[in-house]
């Protein structure tokens, strides 16, 4: 399944004060509303007394439950990680995750997933430290349509809400960018369109509606959210990626898309949507190992040679000519594959390469970003090299509005030079030392 491909994001400054009203102040604001959930703290105490791999013990704790999944990682007797999912009568499920390096408990998480028409739905979780003391709770609040709209961080005793994080807020009304702006599609985990950063920079139609779309939830709110790993600990990626384009390409107007992780065949509709919206340039800092994930995307991209798809090489430290990543490895002329370089032109540690499979690299380490909360930070990896090339493409298109994908790709490749050192080629074309340099020689 496709996924964002960043290596790391480090926050280096405080959150912009203006977003406090959106996210909720970081102190107790209201009692936690009563909910029909079992006794999480009581069950936490019971499972803490078990050993990591004690599946039989899990059955004793969760009476009448059926173990759907049990995974124990590590040597027998001293597993360092375990995961159990237990189905209860009535359709609810418990999920127990333990981290025990060296056989010593460091962290444990207990989740309750309540019965719902579409299967068990994540509702509440409690996290504890190695001494089994609860450190915090987390609760998901759903709207009438069954979509999670708020993540509540709870006190350790689960009695108070200390923080609220929106998961699917409405898109604020705003003015559209200039008609001369270059429309750039960003396919990622979405963007936090509530931030001042995006004011006046999101492409809109004549009615003022956002042109992007959420192909994960299938709604008009492509908010920055990736719940694939855990609904209680969502990841955020697209805002940081997009912030680089906004900074390095003042000419760009963003069309944000949340990628269709539940059904990758939706990529065909997504690419068609971006084409209709007027995006000539598409930023895709994402990928996966499975070619089967990308059939719909490949068909849609091949049918639109006028569009340029700038994609990530990934961060697995491997040669893509031998072990490919997709969509980077697709045999399409309108794909430009980018990896991350150090400032001196060396391949960045952990970045993928390929004499045939990777086109160019640009400095993508410790790049300044704005994260999904509005905080300034630094980020590294091919995910943050890709938007630097996208920004370059947007500036080129602003100066040459008659250009299409082939001309943009050729102009970018023309800037590449041989990377520093090494006897064997690691890239098809080379590296661009400064993608913000607009000199056209």
C-alpha positions in Angstrom: 0.0 0.0 0.0 1.3 3.5 -0.9 2.7 5.6 1.9 4.5 8.9 2.5 8.3 8.5 2.3 9.8 11.0 4.7 12.7 10.0 6.9 12.3 12.5 9.8 10.8 15.8 10.8 12.2 17.7 13.8 10.3 20.6 15.3 12.6 23.5 16.3 10.3 26.3 17.3 7.0 26.8 19.2 3.6 26.4 17.6 2.2 29.4 15.9 -0.2 31.0 18.6 -3.0 31.6 16.1 -3.8 27.9 15.8 -4.6 27.4 19.5 -8.2 28.2 18.8 -8.4 25.5 16.2 -6.7 22.7 18.2 -7.9 23.5 21.7 -5.8 24.7 24.6 -3.4 22.4 26.2 -5.0 22.2 29.7 -8.1 20.6 31.2 -11.0 22.1 29.4 -14.0 19.9 30.2 -14.9 16.6 31.9 -14.7 13.7 29.6 -18.2 12.8 28.6 -19.5 9.5 29.8 -19.2 6.8 27.1 -20.3 3.2 26.9 -16.8 1.7 27.1 -15.6 -1.1 29.3 -13.2 -0.5 32.3 -10.0 0.3 30.4 -7.9 1.0 33.6 -9.1 -2.3 35.2 -8.2 -4.3 32.1 -4.9 -2.5 31.8 -3.9 -3.6 35.3 -4.8 -7.2 34.4 -2.9 -7.3 31.1 0.2 -5.6 32.7 0.5 -8.7 35.0 1.0 -11.0 32.0 4.1 -11.8 30.1 4.4 -10.4 26.6 3.8 -13.6 24.8 1.1 -15.0 27.1 -1.8 -15.5 24.7 -3.4 -17.9 27.0 -3.3 -15.2 29.7 -5.0 -12.8 27.3 -7.9 -15.3 27.0 -8.3 -15.4 30.8 -8.3 -11.6 31.1 -10.8 -11.2 28.2 -13.3 -13.8 29.2 -15.3 -15.3 26.3 -13.1 -13.4 23.9 -11.5 -15.0 20.8 -8.0 -14.1 19.8 -8.1 -12.9 16.2 -4.4 -12.1 15.9 -1.4 -12.8 18.1 2.1 -11.6 17.1 5.1 -12.0 19.2 8.5 -10.6 18.0 11.8 -11.6 19.5 13.4 -14.7 21.0 11.4 -17.2 22.9 11.1 -16.2 26.6 12.1 -12.6 26.1 10.1 -11.1 23.2 10.6 -7.4 22.7 7.2 -6.7 21.2 3.8 -8.3 21.1 0.4 -7.5 19.7 -2.9 -9.2 20.5 -6.4 -8.5 19.0 -9.3 -10.1 20.8 -12.9 -10.3 19.5 -15.6 -10.0 22.2 -19.2 -11.2 22.1 -21.2 -8.5 20.5 -18.6 -7.5 18.0 -16.3 -5.2 20.1 -12.5 -5.7 20.0 -9.6 -5.2 22.4 -6.1 -4.5 21.1 -3.1 -4.9 23.4 0.4 -3.7 22.2 3.5 -4.2 24.4 7.1 -3.0 23.9 9.5 -5.0 26.1 13.2 -4.6 25.0 15.4 -7.1 26.7 12.2 -8.7 28.2 11.5 -5.7 30.4 8.3 -3.8 29.9 8.8 -0.3 28.6 5.4 0.7 27.2 1.9 -0.9 26.9 -1.2 0.3 25.1 -4.7 -1.0 25.4 -7.4 0.0 22.9 -11.2 -0.5 22.8 -12.9 -0.8 19.4 -16.7 -0.7 19.8 -19.1 -2.5 17.5 -20.2 -0.5 14.5 -22.2 -1.2 11.3 -19.0 -1.3 9.2 -17.0 -3.4 11.8 -15.3 -2.6 15.1 -14.6 1.2 15.4 -11.7 2.6 17.4 -13.1 4.5 20.4 -10.7 4.8 23.3 -7.1 3.9 24.3 -5.0 4.1 27.4 -1.2 4.2 27.4 1.0 3.2 30.3 4.7 3.3 31.1 6.9 0.3 32.1 5.6 0.4 35.7 2.1 0.0 34.4 1.0 3.5 35.5 -1.4 5.1 33.0 0.2 8.2 31.3 -2.7 9.3 29.1 -5.9 8.3 27.4 -7.1 9.0 23.9 -10.6 9.0 22.6 -12.1 9.4 19.1 -15.3 11.4 18.6 -17.3 10.6 15.4 -19.7 12.7 13.4 -23.2 11.5 12.4 -21.7 10.0 9.2 -19.3 7.8 11.1 -16.2 9.8 10.3 -13.7 10.5 13.1 -13.9 14.3 13.6 -11.9 14.9 16.8 -9.1 13.2 18.8 -9.3 13.9 22.5 -6.3 13.5 24.7 -7.4 12.5 28.2 -5.9 12.7 31.6 -4.2 9.6 33.0 -7.4 8.7 35.0 -9.5 9.2 31.8 -11.7 11.8 33.6 -10.8 15.0 31.8 -10.1 16.2 28.3 -6.8 18.1 28.2 -6.5 18.6 24.5 -8.6 18.4 21.4 -7.2 17.8 17.9 -9.5 18.2 14.9 -9.3 15.4 12.4 -11.6 16.6 9.6 -12.4 20.4 10.0 -14.3 22.4 7.4 -12.2 24.2 4.8 -12.2 28.0 5.8 -13.5 30.5 3.3 -10.7 32.4 1.7 -9.8 34.4 -1.4 -8.5 32.5 -4.4 -4.9 32.9 -5.6 -4.2 35.1 -8.7 -5.5 33.8 -12.0 -1.9 33.7 -13.1 -0.9 31.3 -10.4 0.5 28.0 -11.4 -1.7 25.2 -10.2 0.3 22.4 -8.5 -1.4 19.2 -7.4 0.0 17.7 -4.2 -0.9 14.0 -3.6 -0.1 13.2 0.0 -1.8 12.8 3.4 -3.6 16.1 2.8 -2.7 19.5 4.2 -3.8 21.5 7.2 -5.7 24.1 5.3 -6.7 25.9 8.6 -3.2 27.3 9.0 -2.4 30.9 8.0 0.4 29.4 5.9 -2.2 28.4 3.3 -4.2 31.6 3.3 -4.7 32.7 -0.3 -2.5 29.8 -1.7 -5.1 27.1 -2.2 -6.6 26.8 -5.7 -10.3 27.4 -5.7 -13.1 27.5 -8.3 -15.3 30.5 -9.2 -17.6 29.8 -6.3 -14.7 29.9 -3.8 -14.7 26.1 -3.2 -11.4 24.3 -2.7 -10.4 22.4 -5.9 -8.7 19.5 -4.0 -10.3 16.4 -2.7 -10.0 13.6 -0.1 -9.8 10.3 -2.0 -9.3 8.4 1.3 -12.5 9.5 3.0 -14.2 10.6 -0.3 -15.1 14.0 0.8 -14.1 17.6 0.1 -11.9 18.0 3.1 -8.3 16.8 2.3 -7.1 17.4 5.8 -3.5 16.2 6.7 -4.1 12.9 8.4 -2.7 9.3 8.0 -4.4 6.8 10.3 -2.9 3.7 8.7 -0.6 2.9 11.5 -3.0 3.9 14.3 -6.2 5.9 14.5 -5.1 7.1 18.0 -1.6 8.2 16.8 -2.2 9.6 13.3 0.8 10.7 11.2 1.0 14.0 9.3 3.2 14.5 6.2 1.5 16.6 3.5 1.6 19.9 5.3 5.4 19.8 5.8 5.9 18.8 2.1 3.6 21.5 0.8 5.2 24.2 2.9 8.4 23.8 0.9 6.6 24.4 -2.4 4.8 27.5 -1.0 8.1 29.0 0.2 10.2 28.2 -2.9 7.5 28.8 -5.5 5.5 32.0 -4.8 3.8 31.5 -8.1 2.2 28.2 -7.0 -1.4 27.6 -6.1 -1.9 24.3 -4.4 -4.5 21.7 -5.2 -4.3 19.3 -2.2 -5.3 15.6 -2.4 -5.4 13.0 0.3 -4.2 9.8 -1.3 -6.6 6.8 -1.6 -5.0 4.3 0.7 -8.2 2.3 1.3 -8.6 1.7 -2.5 -5.7 2.5 -4.7 -7.8 2.1 -7.9 -9.2 5.5 -7.0 -5.9 6.9 -8.4 -7.5 6.9 -11.8 -10.2 9.3 -10.7 -7.7 11.3 -8.7 -5.4 12.0 -11.6 -8.3 12.8 -13.9 -9.6 15.3 -11.2 -6.2 17.0 -11.0 -6.1 17.3 -14.8 -9.5 18.9 -15.0 -8.5 21.3 -12.2 -5.6 22.5 -14.4 -2.6 20.9 -12.7 0.3 20.4 -15.1 2.7 19.5 -12.2 2.0 16.8 -9.6 4.0 16.3 -6.4 4.1 12.7 -5.2 6.4 12.3 -2.2 5.1 8.7 -1.6 5.5 5.1 -2.8 5.4 1.4 -2.0 7.2 -1.8 -2.9 4.1 -3.3 -4.6 3.7 -2.7 -8.3 0.1 -3.9 -8.0 -0.8 -0.7 -5.9 -0.1 1.5 -8.9 -1.9 0.0 -11.9 -4.7 2.6 -11.9 -2.2 5.5 -11.4 0.0 4.2 -14.3 -3.0 4.1 -16.7 -4.1 7.6 -15.8 -0.6 9.1 -16.0 0.2 7.4 -19.3 -3.0 8.8 -20.8 -1.8 12.4 -19.8 1.7 13.0 -21.3 1.2 16.7 -20.8 1.4 16.3 -17.0 4.6 15.9 -15.1 4.6 13.6 -12.0 7.5 14.4 -9.7 7.9 11.3 -7.4 10.1 10.2 -4.5 12.8 7.6 -4.8 12.4 6.6 -1.2 14.6 6.2 1.9 15.4 2.5 2.1 19.1 2.8 1.3 18.9 0.6 -1.7 19.5 0.5 -5.5 16.2 0.9 -7.2 17.6 -0.8 -10.4 17.8 -4.0 -8.3 14.9 -3.6 -5.9 12.3 -1.1 -7.3 9.9 1.2 -5.5 6.7 2.4 -7.2 5.6 4.6 -8.8 9.2 5.6 -9.3 9.9 2.4 -11.2 7.0 2.8 -13.6 8.2 3.0 -17.3 6.6 6.4 -18.0 8.2 9.3 -19.8 6.3 11.8 -17.7 7.6 10.7 -14.3 10.7 12.4 -12.8 12.2 10.5 -9.9 14.0 12.5 -7.2 16.2 11.4 -4.3 17.9 13.4 -1.5 21.5 14.7 -1.5 23.7 16.3 1.1 24.6 19.9 0.5 27.9 18.9 -1.1 26.4 16.6 -3.6 26.8 13.3 -1.9 23.9 10.9 -1.8 22.2 11.4 1.6 22.4 8.6 4.1 19.5 6.2 3.7 18.3 7.7 0.4 17.7 5.4 -2.6 19.6 5.6 -5.8 19.6 4.0 -9.3 21.7 4.6 -12.4 18.6 4.0 -14.5 15.7 4.3 -12.0 16.5 7.6 -10.3 16.7 10.8 -12.5 18.1 13.5 -10.2 18.9 14.4 -6.7 18.7 17.8 -4.9 19.7 18.8 -1.3 16.9 17.3 0.8 18.5 17.2 4.3 17.5 19.5 7.1 15.1 21.4 4.9 13.0 24.1 6.6 9.4 23.1 6.9 6.2 24.1 8.6 4.5 21.1 10.2 0.8 20.3 10.5 0.5 22.3 13.7 2.1 25.4 12.3 5.4 24.8 14.0 8.7 25.5 12.2 11.0 22.6 11.9 13.6 20.7 9.8 13.0 17.7 7.7 15.1 15.2 5.8 14.6 12.6 3.1 13.5 12.2 -0.4 10.0 13.4 0.5 11.5 16.8 1.1 13.7 16.8 -2.0 10.7 16.2 -4.2 8.9 19.5 -3.4 12.0 21.4 -4.1 12.0 20.1 -7.7 8.2 20.7 -7.9 8.8 24.3 -6.9 11.4 24.6 -9.6 9.0 23.2 -12.1 6.3 25.7 -11.0 8.6 28.7 -11.4 9.6 27.4 -14.9 6.0 27.1 -15.9 5.2 30.6 -14.6 7.9 31.9 -17.0 7.0 29.6 -19.9 3.2 29.1 -19.7 3.1 27.4 -23.1 5.3 24.5 -21.8 3.9 21.1 -20.9 5.3 18.1 -19.0 8.0 17.1 -21.6 9.5 20.7 -21.8 9.4 21.0 -18.0 11.2 17.7 -17.5 13.8 18.5 -20.1 14.5 21.9 -18.6 15.0 20.4 -15.1 17.2 17.6 -16.3 19.3 20.1 -18.2 20.4 21.7 -14.9 21.7 18.4 -13.5 25.5 17.8 -13.2 27.6 14.9 -12.2 27.5 14.3 -8.4 30.6 14.5 -6.2 33.0 11.5 -6.2 32.3 7.9 -7.0 33.4 5.8 -9.9 30.0 4.2 -10.6 27.0 6.3 -11.7 24.2 6.3 -9.2 21.7 8.5 -11.1 20.5 8.8 -14.6 21.2 12.5 -15.0 22.9 13.9 -11.9 22.3 16.4 -9.2 21.1 20.0 -9.0 23.1 21.9 -6.3 20.6 24.7 -5.8 17.0 24.1 -7.1 16.1 27.7 -6.1 18.5 29.1 -8.7 16.5 30.4 -11.6 19.3 30.9 -14.0 18.5 29.5 -17.5 21.7 29.1 -19.4 
